Amino acid sequence: MIVQQGLLTIRKLEREDDILLAKWLSDTTILAYYEGRDNPFNLEKVNKVFYKENDVETRCIIEYDGISIGYIQFYPLEKDSRIAFDYCDDTEIIYGLDQFIGESSYWGQGIGTKLIVAMRYYLIEEKQADIIVMDPQVWNERAIHCYEKCGFQKVKYLPKRELHEGKLRDCWLVEYRNR
């Protein structure tokens, strides 16, 4: 278990979670925000993408009140991304974070905020992160608002950063600095 905070649990991804990921990543409601509706996942694709050997990502399942409701991953920011995001100080420990709540019935209940605050705390306390970054698409105002409520700030506009539904979409680099 990575994090246990109230009803929220973040645990490492297990082999049998592939069915959950395939369910969530074939749901057009979820795909509209994560990966794109033109990029659904079946079980084979989930296993190829999420169960690679030797990855730097730590992949996890989000549980709320004992129910698996989403996915989160964190990873040390690699050199190419550090350069692209203008992080020049090699002594800073920087983590990237990606997540989605795959059960849309859990949207709008403040769980995303609890999730980001819990992960922020974990990365700072357990991984000694100096900076945590995410790059939500500009149009995803709900996610950006959640991140800002959790202390993240928009720091860099990233034009044509992410391919989503056949178009290169602009993103915001948002960061949290451990001061």
C-alpha positions as CSV (number, residue, x, y, z in Angstrom):
1,M,0.0,0.0,0.0
2,I,1.3,3.4,-1.0
3,V,-1.2,5.7,0.8
4,Q,-4.0,5.2,3.2
5,Q,-5.9,8.3,4.2
6,G,-9.5,8.1,5.5
7,L,-11.6,6.3,2.8
8,L,-8.9,6.8,0.2
9,T,-6.3,4.1,-0.5
10,I,-3.6,4.1,-3.2
11,R,-2.1,0.7,-3.8
12,K,0.3,-0.8,-6.3
13,L,-1.2,-2.1,-9.5
14,E,-1.7,-5.9,-9.5
15,R,-2.0,-8.3,-12.3
16,E,-5.8,-8.8,-11.9
17,D,-6.4,-5.0,-12.2
18,D,-6.0,-5.4,-16.0
19,I,-9.7,-6.0,-16.2
20,L,-10.5,-2.8,-14.4
21,L,-8.2,-0.8,-16.6
22,A,-9.7,-2.3,-19.8
23,K,-13.2,-1.4,-18.5
24,W,-12.3,2.2,-17.7
25,L,-10.2,2.7,-20.8
26,S,-12.9,1.5,-23.1
27,D,-15.5,3.8,-21.6
28,T,-16.0,6.9,-23.9
29,T,-16.9,9.1,-20.9
30,I,-13.5,8.4,-19.4
31,L,-11.6,8.4,-22.7
32,A,-12.9,11.9,-23.4
33,Y,-10.5,13.1,-20.7
34,Y,-7.8,10.4,-20.7
35,E,-6.3,8.9,-23.9
36,G,-9.1,10.0,-26.2
37,R,-12.3,8.3,-27.5
38,D,-10.4,7.3,-30.6
39,N,-7.9,5.3,-28.5
40,P,-9.9,2.6,-26.6
41,F,-8.0,-0.1,-24.7
42,N,-8.9,-3.8,-24.8
43,L,-7.3,-6.3,-22.4
44,E,-4.4,-7.0,-24.7
45,K,-3.5,-3.3,-25.1
46,V,-3.8,-2.8,-21.3
47,N,-1.4,-5.6,-20.6
48,K,1.1,-4.3,-23.3
49,V,1.0,-0.7,-22.0
50,F,0.5,-1.0,-18.2
51,Y,2.5,-4.1,-17.4
52,K,5.8,-3.4,-19.1
53,E,9.0,-4.6,-17.4
54,N,11.6,-2.1,-16.2
55,D,9.4,1.0,-16.3
56,V,10.2,4.0,-14.2
57,E,6.6,4.6,-13.4
58,T,5.0,3.3,-10.2
59,R,1.5,2.3,-11.3
60,C,-1.3,2.3,-8.8
61,I,-5.0,1.7,-8.3
62,I,-7.1,4.3,-6.4
63,E,-9.7,2.8,-4.0
64,Y,-12.3,4.7,-2.2
65,D,-14.2,3.1,0.6
66,G,-12.9,-0.3,-0.5
67,I,-14.0,0.1,-4.2
68,S,-11.5,0.4,-7.0
69,I,-12.3,3.7,-8.8
70,G,-9.3,4.8,-10.7
71,Y,-5.6,4.8,-11.7
72,I,-2.6,6.9,-10.8
73,Q,1.1,6.7,-11.7
74,F,4.1,8.7,-10.6
75,Y,7.6,8.7,-11.9
76,P,10.9,10.7,-11.6
77,L,11.0,13.2,-14.4
78,E,13.5,12.1,-17.1
79,K,16.2,14.3,-18.5
80,D,14.3,15.1,-21.8
81,S,11.2,16.3,-19.9
82,R,13.3,18.3,-17.5
83,I,14.9,20.1,-20.4
84,A,11.6,20.6,-22.2
85,F,10.0,22.0,-19.0
86,D,13.0,24.3,-18.3
87,Y,14.1,22.5,-15.1
88,C,17.9,23.0,-15.2
89,D,18.9,22.2,-11.6
90,D,19.9,18.6,-11.6
91,T,19.9,18.5,-7.8
92,E,16.1,19.0,-7.7
93,I,14.0,15.9,-7.3
94,I,11.1,16.2,-9.7
95,Y,8.2,13.8,-10.0
96,G,5.5,13.6,-12.7
97,L,2.0,12.5,-11.9
98,D,-0.9,11.2,-14.1
99,Q,-4.2,9.9,-13.0
100,F,-7.9,9.4,-13.7
101,I,-11.0,8.4,-11.8
102,G,-12.4,5.6,-14.0
103,E,-15.7,5.4,-12.2
104,S,-17.5,8.5,-13.4
105,S,-20.2,8.1,-10.6
106,Y,-17.4,9.2,-8.2
107,W,-16.7,12.5,-10.1
108,G,-17.7,15.7,-8.5
109,Q,-17.4,14.5,-4.9
110,G,-14.0,16.0,-4.0
111,I,-12.2,12.6,-4.3
112,G,-9.8,14.0,-6.9
113,T,-8.8,16.8,-4.5
114,K,-8.2,14.2,-1.7
115,L,-6.2,12.1,-4.1
116,I,-3.9,14.9,-5.3
117,V,-3.3,16.1,-1.7
118,A,-2.5,12.6,-0.5
119,M,-0.1,12.0,-3.4
120,R,1.5,15.4,-3.0
121,Y,2.2,14.6,0.7
122,Y,3.5,11.1,-0.2
123,L,5.9,12.3,-2.9
124,I,7.3,15.0,-0.7
125,E,7.6,13.0,2.5
126,E,8.5,9.6,1.1
127,K,10.3,10.4,-2.1
128,Q,11.7,13.8,-1.0
129,A,10.3,15.5,-4.1
130,D,11.2,19.2,-4.5
131,I,8.7,19.6,-7.4
132,I,5.7,17.7,-8.6
133,V,4.4,18.3,-12.1
134,M,1.4,17.5,-14.3
135,D,0.5,18.6,-17.8
136,P,-3.3,18.7,-18.2
137,Q,-4.8,19.7,-21.5
138,V,-5.8,23.4,-21.5
139,W,-9.5,22.7,-22.1
140,N,-9.7,20.4,-19.1
141,E,-10.7,23.2,-16.7
142,R,-12.2,20.8,-14.1
143,A,-8.8,19.0,-13.6
144,I,-6.9,22.3,-13.6
145,H,-9.2,23.8,-11.0
146,C,-8.7,20.6,-8.8
147,Y,-4.9,20.9,-9.1
148,E,-5.0,24.6,-8.3
149,K,-7.1,23.9,-5.2
150,C,-4.3,21.5,-4.2
151,G,-1.6,24.2,-4.4
152,F,-0.4,23.6,-8.0
153,Q,0.3,26.6,-10.2
154,K,0.3,27.0,-13.9
155,V,3.9,27.7,-14.9
156,K,4.3,27.0,-18.6
157,Y,2.0,26.9,-21.6
158,L,2.9,23.8,-23.7
159,P,1.5,24.3,-27.3
160,K,0.6,21.1,-29.2
161,R,1.9,18.9,-26.4
162,E,-0.4,15.9,-26.5
163,L,-2.1,13.9,-29.2
164,H,-5.8,13.6,-28.2
165,E,-8.5,12.5,-30.6
166,G,-6.5,13.1,-33.7
167,K,-5.3,16.6,-32.8
168,L,-2.2,17.9,-31.0
169,R,-3.6,19.6,-27.9
170,D,-2.2,22.5,-25.9
171,C,-1.4,21.7,-22.2
172,W,-0.5,23.6,-19.1
173,L,2.6,22.6,-17.1
174,V,1.4,22.8,-13.5
175,E,3.7,22.4,-10.6
176,Y,3.8,22.1,-6.9
177,R,7.0,23.3,-5.2
178,N,7.9,22.0,-1.8
179,R,9.1,25.2,-0.2
